[in-house]
C-alpha cells in the first residue's frame, strides 16, 4: 500500500519484480513535495519484505535528492 495525496493505493502482485516496478512508477508520478510517501509492504517472506521496503525507500530518497539539487 502506498499513501498518496489522492488516497491509498493498494497493490497486489505475485512477483517481487512486478511489485517493485509498479510501486516505483507510482512513486515517480507523485509530486516530489508529497514525498516521502508512506508505504507498507506485507508478505509472508521476511527477506522479500525487507528488500522491497529498502528498495522503495531508496527510490524515494533518490527522487527527493534529485529535486534538491
NUVEXMI-133154 format. One record per atom (N, C-alpha, C, O): residue in one letter; x, y, z. Coordinates in steps of 0.001 Angstrom, whole numbers, plus 524288, in hexadecimal, padded with zeros to 5 digits. Example, Ala and Ser with C-alpha at 12.3 -4.5 7.8 and 13.67 -1.06 7.14 Angstrom:
2
a833867E9C681E78/a8300C7EE6C81E78/a833907F31C81E78/a8379C7F30982111/s832327F73681BA8/s835667FBDC81BE4/s832648001E81EBE/s834618047281F67/
This chain:
69
x8034E7FB7180000/x800008000080000/x8037F804D380000/x8076180518802D4/x8020C808957FCCC/x804E480D887FC8B/x800FE811E67FD91/x7FCDC8121F7FB1E/x8024E8155380125/x7FF06819D380235/x8005681E377FE75/x804DE81FC17FDF9/x7FC63820397FBD0/x7FD26824927F831/x7F970828F97F9B9/x7F5C3828107FCB0/x7FA4D82DB07F7CB/x7F6A8831F07F8F4/x7F112830C27F71B/x7ED52832EB7F934/x7F08882D647F341/x7EB6482BFA7F139/x7E8F28276E7F42F/x7E479826057F320/x7EBC3825217F7D5/x7E9D0820AE7FADA/x7ED9F81C267FA92/x7F19A81C687F7E3/x7EC5F818127FD54/x7EFCA8137F7FD89/x7EF53810417F896/x7EB1380FA67F66B/x7F3B580E317F6D7/x7F3E980A9D7F258/x7F5568053E7F462/x7F9AE804677F643/x7F1B6801A77F402/x7F29A7FC4F7F5BF/x7F4627F9187F11A/x7F1AE7F8CF7ED22/x7F8F17F6AE7F198/x7FB417F3A77ED60/x7FBB17EDF57EF02/x7FCC07ECCB7F38D/x7FAE37EA727EB57/x7FB907E4D97EC6A/x7FDF77E24F7E79B/x7FBE07E2BB7E34B/x8025C7DFAD7E85F/x805257DD307E40D/x8072F7D7E77E5B9/x807FB7D6E77EA5C/x808037D48F7E1EF/x80A087CF5B7E317/x80FF87CF187E2B3/x8124E7CB187E400/x812747D35B7E0E7/x818267D3457E098/x81A747D84D7E2D4/x818147DC7A7E2A2/x81F157D7BE7E4EA/x821EF7DC317E71F/x822FA7E04D7E2ED/x822717E4FD7E3DC/x824767DE7C7DE5A/x825B97E20B7DA10/x821037E5647D883/x8217C7EA237D7E4/x81C817E2E87D7E4/x817C87E5D47D67F/x816737E9E07DAA6/x8152E7EE587D967/x816BE7E84D7DF91/x8158B7EBE57E3D6/x819397F08F7E3C6/x817847F5037E45F/x81E417EF907E30D/x8221C7F3C77E309/x821477F77D7DE76/x8218E7FC3E7DF1D/x820427F5587D9D6/x81F887F8997D52D/x81ADB7FC367D5C6/x81B41800E57D4C2/x816717FA127D76A/x811B17FD427D7D4/x8121C801267DC4F/x8109D805AF7DBB7/x8141F7FF707E0C6/x814AE803057E530/x8185F807807E3DD/x8175180BFF7E533/x81CAF8064B7E13F/x8205280A6D7DFAE/x81DB080E3D7DBEE/x81E62812F87DC6A/x81AB280C3C7D83A/x817FF80FA67D479/x81441813577D74A/x813EC817F27D5F5/x81174811587DB28/x80DDA814AE7DE22/x810E3818E77E0FF/x80F5B81D757E0E8/x81521817777E383/x8184181B457E66A/x81A8581F737E2CA/x81AA38240B7E432/x81C4881DEE7DE3C/x81EA6821AD7DA9B/x81AA88256B7D840/x81C14829A77D678/x815B1823EA7D83A/x81192827557D627/x80FA682B467DA2C/x80D0D82F157D8CB/x810EA82A627DF23/x80F3682E007E336/x81232833227E2E6/x816B38334D7E138/x80FA2837427E487/x8124983C477E521/x816A183B7F7E928/x8159A8396E7ED60/x81B6283D127E7FB/x81FA983C5D7EBC1/x81E8E83EBB7F123/x820BF83D007F50D/x81B29842AD7F153/x819D2845007F65F/x8168A8414A7F9B8/x8160F842177FE6F/x8144083D337F74B/x81127839577FA2A/x81497835147FC87/x812AF831A57FF4D/x819A0835567FB6A/x81D3F831507FD55/x81FE48331180256/x820C2837BE80310/x8212D82F86805BE/x8208C829E580536/x81AE18284680612/x8185682A0C809BF/x818FB824F5802B6/x813B0822E080321/x813C881E2A806D3/x8176281AFC8069D/x80FE681DBC80A22/x80FBE8191F80D7C/x80E938144180A3C/x80B6881470806A0/x8111580FFE80B7E/x80FE880B1C808C8/x8107F8069380C94/x81329806F981090/x80DFA8024F80B42/x80E077FDB680E94/x80E597F8F080B23/x80B237F83F807A0/x8122C7F5A580C19/x812E67F0C980927/x8115A7EC4780CBA/x8132C7EBEA8112A/x80E017E8E280AC5/x80C707E45D80DD4/x80CEA7DF7780A7B/x80A997DF1680649/x80FEA7DBCA80C60/x8105C7D6AD809D7/x812747D2D380DDF/x814877D460811EC/x811E37CDD280CB7/x8137C7C9D881088/x819677C90B810B8/x81B6B7C6F08148B/x81C2D7CAAC80CAF/x821DC7CA1180C6C/x824727CEEE80EB1/x8243E7D31E80C58/x826D77CE638132F/x829307D2F7815CF/x82D997D56C812A7/x82E277DA3281294/x830B47D23881012/x835037D45480CF3/x832E87D77E8085B/x834EC7DBAF80726/x82EF27D585805DD/x82C7F7D84980184/x82A167DD5E8036E/x82A9B7E16E800EA/x8277F7DD1F807D1/x825257E1C580A24/x829507E5F280AFE/x828847EA7F809A9/x82DC37E46380D37/x831F37E82380E4C/x8344F7EA4A8094A/x835727EEF3808FA/x835137E6F080556/x837437E8C680053/x833B67ECE07FDD9/x835917F0F77FC1F/x82EA67EBD07FDAA/x82B067EF967FB4F/x82AC27F4A27FE78/x82AA77F8EA7FC48/x82AA87F4148039C/x82A897F8B8806F5/x82F657FC148060D/x82EFE800D28055B/x833EB7F9A080611/x838CF7FC7E80536/x838F27FEF77FFCD/x83A8F803757FF32/x8373E7FC017FBDD/x837587FDEE7F67F/x833D4802C17F5EB/x83573806A87F39F/x82F16802817F7F6/x82B80806E97F766/x82D5380BAA7FA81/x82C788101A7F8DD/x82FCF80AC67FEF1/x8320E80F24801E9/x83679811AC7FECF/x836F9816757FEC3/x839A980E7F7FC3A/x83DF08108C7F8FD/x83BD9813997F44A/x83DFE817AA7F2E0/x837B1811A47F1E7/x8354F8146A7ED75/x83389819CC7EF38/x8349081DB07EC96/x830E481A087F3A5/x82F0681F187F589/x83393822BC7F6D1/x83365827617F598/x8379F820A27F943/x83C30823DA7FA8F/x83EBD825EC7F58F/x8406B82A6D7F55B/x83F05822A67F193/x84142824577EC86/x83E09828C77EA21/x8403282CAA7E84E/x838E3828287EA29/x8358782C327E7E4/x8360D8314C7EAEC/x83696835787E897/x835E5830F87F01C/x83654835AE7F344/x83BB28382A7F2B5/x83C2483CF47F2B8/x83FC8834FB7F236/x8450F836FF7F177/x845B3839BC7EC4B/x8486383DB67EBF6/x84347837AD7E842/x843C883A0F7E30C/x840CD83F387E2CF/x84223842A67DFB7/x83CCE83FC77E607/x839D0844A87E61D/x83C88848E07E954/x83BA584D877E884/x83FD88473B7ECFB/x8428B84AF87F059/x846FF84DBF7ED8C/x8486B852227EEE9/x8492B84B257E99F/x84DC984D647E71D/x84CC184FDA7E239/x85056851E37DFBE/
